[in-house]
């Protein structure tokens, strides 16, 4: 059961280790869990955007969840799994299908497709509420930009539910942030609710805005640095935090194929290969590693060894 033992400055929204033929690489799942533990990460979000959850088969996602729970459980790390779909009925079916793996939280993002829903927040609230009420495990919310928009006021209303414990905010819009942090603060002393920022390029800003920490797709390689940046900013050492953020941004640009992020997930997986954690950089998304990115990653592993290992 998820509780405040798992609260930490950085949570990892992890990529999925795949074998060259696209199957789940269970050996690399174990190594990834050990790596996360070394970074002091207390919770791992799988099957999200970086985790290619919407592209994996249900059988593969079930295997990933099962393997991750087993690896994380022995290290005291919580496992969060995305169960997002286009209707409450589909999401309820999903969470019940994966519940037997032992996941600690089911994560709900806005539906991929739901015509006219953004103009009817009550409809979206009821869709979420129906799923939350039926879920056999606690729930985390995932706020992101997309074709279906969940307004922050709707998120604040959902956060009041006893089963809703966390939020990943990847939209990071100023008004949304203000509403979400105010809702979190209003719940203090009544129920647990932790708000995490998903924009790893702006850790100091997230700390100043009042987030509990960062939940980030690069957490498997930048988690140690992001943790230091966030904690420096919280302590008021903004110049040092901003300087280290600039350094981390360059690290991410090298990993992701430059400022246009052209290699993104393939680059991140290749970095995990270079670190001896993944066995391949196989992606289900259409990202490919360029020779230039591969070379930049090798140099990065030498330059930032202090933070990568």
C-alpha positions as CSV (number, residue, x, y, z in Angstrom):
1,X,0.0,0.0,0.0
2,X,1.3,3.4,-0.9
3,X,2.2,5.7,2.0
4,X,4.5,8.6,2.9
5,X,7.5,6.2,3.1
6,X,7.7,6.6,-0.7
7,X,7.8,10.4,-0.7
8,X,11.1,11.8,-2.1
9,X,12.4,14.8,-4.0
10,X,12.6,12.9,-7.3
11,X,10.4,10.1,-8.7
12,X,11.3,8.4,-12.0
13,X,8.9,8.2,-14.9
14,X,10.9,5.3,-16.4
15,X,11.6,4.1,-19.9
16,X,10.8,0.4,-20.6
17,X,13.7,-1.9,-21.2
18,X,13.0,-4.0,-24.3
19,X,14.9,-6.8,-26.0
20,X,15.8,-6.3,-29.7
21,X,12.6,-8.3,-30.7
22,X,10.4,-5.9,-28.6
23,X,9.8,-8.3,-25.6
24,X,10.2,-7.0,-22.0
25,X,13.8,-7.3,-20.9
26,X,13.3,-8.6,-17.4
27,X,17.0,-8.7,-16.5
28,X,17.3,-5.0,-17.3
29,X,14.2,-4.3,-15.3
30,X,16.1,-5.7,-12.3
31,X,19.2,-3.6,-13.1
32,X,17.0,-0.5,-13.5
33,X,15.5,-1.0,-10.1
34,X,18.9,-1.3,-8.5
35,X,20.0,1.8,-10.3
36,X,16.9,3.8,-9.1
37,X,17.7,2.6,-5.5
38,X,21.2,3.9,-5.8
39,X,19.8,7.4,-6.7
40,X,17.5,7.3,-3.6
41,X,14.4,7.2,-5.8
42,X,11.4,6.0,-3.8
43,X,8.8,5.6,-6.5
44,X,8.8,4.6,-10.2
45,X,6.1,5.5,-12.7
46,X,5.9,2.8,-15.5
47,X,3.8,2.7,-18.6
48,X,3.7,6.4,-19.0
49,X,4.7,8.4,-22.1
50,X,8.4,7.7,-21.6
51,X,7.5,4.1,-20.7
52,X,5.6,3.7,-24.0
53,X,2.7,2.2,-22.1
54,X,0.1,3.1,-24.7
55,X,2.2,1.2,-27.3
56,X,2.8,-2.0,-25.3
57,X,0.4,-4.9,-25.5
58,X,-1.6,-5.6,-22.4
59,X,0.3,-8.8,-21.9
60,X,3.7,-7.0,-22.1
61,X,2.5,-4.2,-19.8
62,X,1.3,-6.8,-17.3
63,X,4.7,-8.5,-17.5
64,X,6.5,-5.2,-17.1
65,X,4.4,-4.3,-14.0
66,X,4.9,-7.8,-12.5
67,X,8.7,-7.7,-13.0
68,X,9.0,-4.1,-11.8
69,X,6.9,-4.7,-8.6
70,X,9.1,-7.7,-7.8
71,X,12.3,-5.8,-8.3
72,X,11.2,-2.6,-6.6
73,X,9.5,-4.3,-3.6
74,X,12.7,-5.8,-2.3
75,X,14.2,-2.3,-2.4
76,X,11.4,-0.4,-0.8
77,X,10.4,1.4,-4.0
78,X,6.7,2.0,-4.9
79,X,5.5,1.1,-8.4
80,X,3.0,3.3,-10.3
81,X,1.4,2.1,-13.5
82,X,-0.6,4.2,-16.1
83,X,-4.0,2.7,-16.8
84,X,-5.3,5.6,-19.0
85,X,-7.9,4.9,-21.7
86,X,-10.8,6.6,-23.4
87,X,-13.6,5.7,-21.1
88,X,-14.2,4.8,-17.4
89,X,-15.2,1.3,-18.5
90,X,-11.9,0.7,-20.2
91,X,-9.9,2.2,-17.4
92,X,-11.7,0.1,-14.8
93,X,-11.0,-3.0,-16.9
94,X,-7.4,-2.0,-17.1
95,X,-6.8,-1.4,-13.4
96,X,-8.5,-4.7,-12.5
97,X,-6.3,-6.5,-15.1
98,X,-3.1,-5.2,-13.7
99,X,-4.0,-5.1,-10.0
100,X,-2.8,-8.7,-9.3
101,X,0.8,-7.6,-10.2
102,X,0.9,-5.7,-6.9
103,X,1.2,-2.1,-8.2
104,X,1.0,0.5,-5.5
105,X,-0.9,3.2,-7.6
106,X,-2.9,3.3,-10.8
107,X,-2.1,6.5,-12.8
108,X,-4.8,8.3,-14.8
109,X,-4.0,10.8,-17.6
110,X,-6.6,12.6,-19.8
111,X,-8.2,10.3,-22.3
112,X,-6.4,10.0,-25.6
113,X,-9.7,10.6,-27.5
114,X,-13.0,12.0,-26.1
115,X,-14.8,14.4,-28.5
116,X,-16.0,17.6,-26.9
117,X,-14.9,16.5,-23.4
118,X,-12.7,19.6,-22.9
119,X,-15.9,21.7,-23.0
120,X,-17.6,19.6,-20.4
121,X,-15.5,19.4,-17.2
122,X,-18.3,17.8,-15.3
123,X,-18.3,14.9,-17.8
124,X,-14.5,14.5,-17.3
125,X,-14.9,14.7,-13.6
126,X,-17.5,11.9,-13.6
127,X,-15.3,9.8,-15.9
128,X,-12.4,10.0,-13.5
129,X,-14.6,9.6,-10.4
130,X,-16.2,6.4,-11.7
131,X,-12.7,5.0,-12.3
132,X,-11.3,6.1,-9.0
133,X,-14.3,4.7,-7.1
134,X,-13.9,1.3,-8.8
135,X,-10.1,1.1,-8.5
136,X,-8.8,-1.6,-6.1
137,X,-5.6,0.5,-5.6
138,X,-4.9,4.2,-4.8
139,X,-4.8,6.6,-7.7
140,X,-2.3,9.2,-9.1
141,X,-3.3,11.8,-11.6
142,X,-1.2,12.8,-14.6
143,X,-1.8,16.4,-15.9
144,X,-0.4,16.9,-19.4
145,X,-1.0,18.9,-22.5
146,X,-3.1,17.1,-25.2
147,X,-6.3,17.1,-27.2
148,X,-8.4,16.5,-24.1
149,X,-7.9,19.2,-21.5
150,X,-8.5,18.6,-17.8
151,X,-8.8,22.0,-16.1
152,X,-6.9,22.5,-12.9
153,X,-10.1,23.2,-11.0
154,X,-11.3,19.7,-12.0
155,X,-8.0,18.3,-10.8
156,X,-8.4,20.1,-7.5
157,X,-11.8,18.7,-7.1
158,X,-10.6,15.1,-7.8
159,X,-7.7,15.6,-5.4
160,X,-10.2,15.7,-2.5
161,X,-11.0,12.0,-3.1
162,X,-9.5,9.8,-0.4
163,X,-8.0,7.4,-3.0
164,X,-6.2,10.2,-5.0
165,X,-2.7,10.5,-3.5
166,X,-0.4,12.0,-6.2
167,X,-0.2,14.3,-9.2
168,X,2.4,14.5,-12.0
169,X,2.0,18.0,-13.6
170,X,3.7,18.0,-17.0
171,X,1.6,20.9,-18.3
172,X,3.3,23.3,-15.8
173,X,1.2,26.3,-16.8
174,X,1.4,29.1,-14.3
175,X,-2.4,29.2,-13.6
176,X,-2.6,25.4,-13.4
177,X,0.3,25.3,-11.0
178,X,-1.2,28.0,-8.7
179,X,-4.5,26.1,-8.5
180,X,-2.9,22.7,-8.0
181,X,-0.5,23.9,-5.2
182,X,-3.4,25.7,-3.5
183,X,-5.5,22.6,-3.6
184,X,-2.6,20.5,-2.2
185,X,-2.1,23.0,0.6
186,X,-5.8,23.0,1.5
187,X,-5.7,19.3,2.0
188,X,-2.8,19.3,4.5
189,X,-3.9,17.6,7.7
190,X,-7.0,16.1,6.0
191,X,-5.5,13.5,3.6
192,X,-2.2,12.9,1.8
193,X,-1.8,14.5,-1.6
194,X,1.6,15.1,-3.3
195,X,2.1,17.3,-6.3
196,X,5.2,16.6,-8.5
197,X,6.4,18.7,-11.5
198,X,7.2,16.9,-14.8
199,X,9.3,19.6,-16.4
200,X,12.8,18.5,-15.8
201,X,14.2,21.5,-17.6
202,X,12.9,23.8,-14.8
203,X,13.6,22.2,-11.5
204,X,14.4,25.5,-9.7
205,X,11.1,27.0,-10.8
206,X,9.2,23.9,-9.7
207,X,10.8,24.2,-6.2
208,X,9.9,27.9,-5.9
209,X,6.4,27.2,-7.0
210,X,6.0,24.8,-4.1
211,X,5.9,21.3,-5.7
212,X,6.8,18.4,-3.5
213,X,9.4,17.4,-6.0
214,X,10.0,16.2,-9.6
215,X,8.5,13.2,-11.4
216,X,10.5,13.1,-14.6
217,X,11.2,10.9,-17.6
218,X,14.9,11.4,-17.4
219,X,15.0,10.4,-13.7
220,X,16.8,7.2,-14.5
221,X,19.8,9.2,-15.5
222,X,19.4,12.8,-14.2
223,X,17.6,11.9,-11.0
224,X,20.6,12.5,-8.8
225,X,21.3,15.9,-10.3
226,X,17.7,16.9,-10.4
227,X,17.4,16.1,-6.7
228,X,20.4,18.3,-5.8
229,X,19.0,21.2,-8.0
230,X,15.5,21.0,-6.4
231,X,16.9,20.9,-2.8
232,X,19.3,23.8,-3.5
233,X,16.4,25.9,-4.8
234,X,14.3,25.0,-1.8
235,X,17.1,26.1,0.5
236,X,17.3,29.5,-1.3
237,X,20.6,28.8,-3.2
238,X,19.1,29.9,-6.5
239,X,22.4,30.9,-8.3
240,X,23.9,27.4,-7.6
241,X,20.6,25.7,-8.5
242,X,20.3,27.6,-11.8
243,X,23.9,26.9,-12.7
244,X,23.4,23.2,-12.1
245,X,20.2,23.2,-14.0
246,X,22.0,24.7,-17.0
247,X,24.5,21.8,-16.7
248,X,21.7,19.3,-16.5
249,X,20.0,20.8,-19.5
250,X,23.2,20.3,-21.6
251,X,23.4,16.7,-20.3
252,X,19.8,16.1,-21.5
253,X,20.4,17.8,-24.9
254,X,23.4,15.5,-25.5
255,X,21.3,12.5,-24.5
256,X,18.2,13.5,-26.6
257,X,19.9,14.4,-29.8
258,X,20.2,18.2,-29.4
259,X,17.8,21.0,-28.7
260,X,15.2,19.7,-31.1
261,X,15.1,16.4,-29.0
262,X,15.3,14.4,-32.3
263,X,16.6,11.2,-30.7
264,X,14.7,11.5,-27.4
265,X,13.8,8.0,-26.2
266,X,16.3,6.1,-28.3
267,X,19.0,8.4,-26.9
268,X,17.8,7.9,-23.3
269,X,17.8,4.1,-23.8
270,X,21.2,4.2,-25.4
271,X,22.6,6.1,-22.4
272,X,21.2,3.3,-20.2
273,X,23.0,0.8,-22.4
274,X,26.2,2.7,-22.0
275,X,25.7,2.6,-18.2
276,X,25.3,-1.2,-18.4
277,X,21.6,-1.1,-17.3
278,X,19.7,-1.8,-20.6
279,X,20.8,-4.4,-23.1
280,X,19.3,-2.5,-26.1
281,X,17.9,0.9,-27.1
282,X,14.9,-0.7,-28.8
283,X,11.9,1.7,-29.0
284,X,8.3,1.1,-29.9
285,X,8.0,4.9,-30.7
286,X,9.6,6.1,-33.9
287,X,12.8,7.4,-32.5
288,X,16.2,6.5,-33.9
289,X,19.7,7.0,-32.6
290,X,22.0,9.1,-34.9
291,X,25.8,8.6,-34.9
292,X,26.2,12.1,-33.6
293,X,23.9,11.4,-30.6
294,X,25.6,8.1,-29.9
295,X,29.0,9.9,-29.8
296,X,27.6,12.7,-27.6
297,X,26.3,10.1,-25.1
298,X,29.7,8.4,-24.9
299,X,31.3,11.7,-24.0
300,X,28.5,12.5,-21.6
301,X,29.1,9.2,-19.7
302,X,32.7,10.4,-19.1
303,X,32.0,14.0,-18.3
304,X,29.1,13.4,-15.9
305,X,30.1,10.1,-14.4
306,X,29.7,11.6,-10.9
307,X,26.0,12.1,-11.4
308,X,25.2,9.2,-13.7
309,X,26.3,6.4,-11.5
